[in-house]
Amino acid sequence: MNLRSFFLAFVPIFVAVDAFGVLPVFISLTEGMNENEKWRVLKQSVTTALAIAIAFIFVGKAIFIFLGITVYDFLIAGGSILFVLALVDLLFPTKRRRTSPDLGVVPLGMPLIVGPAVLTTSLISIDSYGLLPTLISVVINILIAGFLFYSSNFLIKLIGENGSRAISKVSSLLLAAIGVMMVRKGIIYLFTSFTGG
């Protein structure tokens, strides 16, 4: 593996993971949790993201072909999940999903850290730059996201309780918007593939 291949694989995956973009959502989702709960969610999200990404790199294309699933189907499903979760948080703030034991799995691990963008970029990267540079790039980028999440306590102290609440609401809106965007893209791509446009 040469450094150039690694760099060319790393950059698009870094953009796809968007760790800095996911960080406010992590802060929002873990608001009110104690240190042990946050650490559990952090480990769960990073472990889930790594497991899904690595498994997909090796068998993703074969699974998609076997099940007849397209990346567009993935976009629509992931977007729908994000939209519903954001809607629940906005409409029922006293019944937050933050107590869910699977919070680190969905939506943090999948589809926020490792979503359709990361999986699609990984497949393209394997074809363009090779398996090893892609694999290392994905692992490093997920660990960067984990480190940023780990540093979230410092950011919360910096912005204060009111700032944290504001981020929570804005993040829920952004989460809903991301969900709509993913569904929209999936529908447009499916429509285009059917019409041959």
Buried (B, 14 or more C-beta within 10 A) or exposed (E): BEEEBBEBBBEBBBEBBBBEEBBBBBBBBBBEBEEEBBBBBBBBBBBBBBBBBBEBBEEBBEEBEEEEEBBBBBBBBBBBBBBBBBBBBBEEEEEBBBEEEEBBBBBBBBBBBBBBBBBBBBBEBBEEBBBEBBBBBBBBBBBBBBEBBBEBEEBBEEEEEEEBBEBBEEBBEBBBEBBBBBBEBBBEBBEEEEEEE
